[in-house]
Amino acid sequence: NEKIDVQKLISDVIDSLAILIEVKEIKIETNIDKNSTFIADYKWQKEALINILKNSIEHSPQGSRILIAVENNSVFLKIKIQDFGYGIDKKDLKHIFERFYKIDKSRSYDVKGAGLGLYLVKSIVELHGGQIVCNSKLNEYTQFVFWLPNV
């Protein structure tokens, strides 16, 4: 574990997905509290954020936007990633963090995966003492919010 500069972490995550962002013409908007830091494993946190952001990009229409917001206080760090894409049906929402769970193929928007990405994200967040939730409204938005202890 190390002290992580959240601004740098988010920047690295966006850079890792730059080609996909460019191809889909996605506008990434950030609102990050200055001097936000937390203690965690950098590589695993980057992996978790890449998984969430990649899902957001893949399940958003061409030319849409994604918001990334970070709030920091003495108790926790809160990271919120919200897209304005296809959304997730209520019947699927309660299962998205399950291992090998994939949303109905008829709604897949040509996105292929093994159903491990969000399971991995949840595992990473929880192993670092955090929590993650997903809120979504079909055909409007999907929002992932996670909290990590700010020790």
KAPERA-V600093 format. One record per pair of residues at least 4 apart in sequence whose C-alpha atoms are under 7 Angstrom apart, sorted by sequence separation. I is the first residue (numbers start at 1). GAP is how many residues later the second one is. D is the distance in Angstrom with one decimal. If there is no record, write none. Layout:
BEGIN
I	GAP	D
I	GAP	D
END
This chain:
BEGIN
5	4	6.3
6	4	6.0
7	4	6.1
8	4	6.1
9	4	6.2
10	4	6.2
11	4	6.1
12	4	6.1
13	4	6.6
14	4	6.0
17	4	6.1
18	4	6.0
19	4	6.1
20	4	6.1
21	4	5.8
22	4	6.6
41	4	6.2
42	4	6.1
43	4	6.1
44	4	6.2
45	4	6.2
46	4	6.0
47	4	6.2
48	4	6.5
49	4	6.0
50	4	5.8
51	4	6.2
52	4	6.2
53	4	6.2
54	4	6.1
55	4	6.0
56	4	6.2
60	4	6.6
72	4	6.3
73	4	6.4
88	4	6.5
89	4	6.1
92	4	6.3
104	4	6.6
116	4	6.0
117	4	6.3
118	4	6.1
119	4	6.2
120	4	6.1
121	4	6.2
122	4	6.1
123	4	6.0
124	4	6.4
125	4	6.6
126	4	4.8
137	4	5.5
21	5	5.2
72	5	4.6
88	5	6.1
96	5	6.2
103	5	6.8
125	5	5.1
126	5	5.8
136	5	5.5
137	5	6.6
71	6	5.9
72	6	6.4
95	6	6.7
125	6	6.2
136	6	4.2
71	7	5.1
125	7	6.9
135	7	5.8
136	7	6.1
70	8	5.6
71	8	6.6
135	8	5.1
70	9	4.6
134	9	5.6
135	9	6.5
69	10	5.8
70	10	6.4
122	10	6.5
134	10	4.5
69	11	5.1
92	11	6.4
133	11	5.9
134	11	6.4
68	12	5.7
69	12	6.6
133	12	5.5
68	13	4.6
102	13	5.2
132	13	5.7
133	13	6.4
67	14	5.7
68	14	6.6
100	14	6.0
101	14	4.9
132	14	4.2
67	15	5.2
100	15	4.0
131	15	5.5
132	15	6.5
66	16	5.6
67	16	6.5
99	16	6.3
100	16	5.4
130	16	7.0
131	16	5.4
66	17	4.5
99	17	5.6
130	17	5.3
131	17	6.9
65	18	6.4
66	18	6.8
130	18	4.3
65	19	6.6
129	19	6.3
130	19	6.3
64	20	6.8
99	20	5.3
128	20	7.0
129	20	6.5
97	21	5.1
98	21	5.5
96	22	6.7
97	22	4.6
60	23	6.8
60	24	6.5
61	24	5.9
7	25	6.9
60	25	3.9
97	25	6.5
59	26	5.8
60	26	6.1
56	27	5.7
59	27	6.1
6	30	5.5
5	31	6.2
6	31	5.5
5	32	4.8
4	33	5.2
13	33	6.3
3	34	6.5
4	34	5.4
3	35	5.6
4	35	6.0
3	36	4.5
4	36	6.9
13	36	6.7
21	36	6.9
26	36	6.8
36	36	5.8
2	37	5.2
3	37	6.7
9	37	6.6
13	37	5.7
25	37	6.0
26	37	5.0
27	37	6.4
28	37	5.8
29	37	6.2
30	37	5.9
31	37	6.3
32	37	5.4
33	37	5.9
1	38	6.1
2	38	5.5
4	38	6.6
24	38	4.9
25	38	4.6
26	38	5.2
27	38	4.5
28	38	5.0
29	38	4.8
30	38	4.7
31	38	4.6
32	38	4.5
33	38	5.6
1	39	4.5
2	39	6.1
24	39	6.1
26	39	5.3
27	39	6.3
28	39	6.0
29	39	6.2
30	39	5.7
31	39	6.3
32	39	6.6
33	39	6.3
1	40	4.5
88	48	5.7
87	49	5.5
88	49	6.3
89	49	5.6
87	50	5.3
88	50	5.3
87	51	4.2
86	52	6.1
87	52	5.0
58	53	6.8
86	53	4.3
87	53	5.8
85	54	6.3
86	54	6.2
87	54	4.9
88	54	6.9
85	55	6.0
86	55	6.5
87	55	5.2
84	56	5.5
85	56	5.3
84	57	4.1
83	58	5.5
84	58	6.6
82	59	6.9
83	59	5.5
82	60	5.6
83	60	6.5
82	61	4.1
81	62	5.6
82	62	6.4
80	63	6.9
81	63	5.3
80	64	5.7
81	64	6.5
80	65	4.4
51	66	5.9
79	66	5.7
80	66	6.6
78	67	7.0
79	67	5.4
78	68	5.7
79	68	6.5
78	69	4.5
51	70	7.0
77	70	5.5
78	70	6.6
76	71	6.2
77	71	5.2
76	72	5.5
77	72	6.3
48	73	4.7
76	73	4.4
77	73	5.8
75	74	6.1
76	74	4.4
75	75	5.2
48	76	6.7
74	76	6.2
44	80	6.6
40	88	6.6
39	111	6.9
38	112	5.3
39	112	6.5
38	113	6.7
END
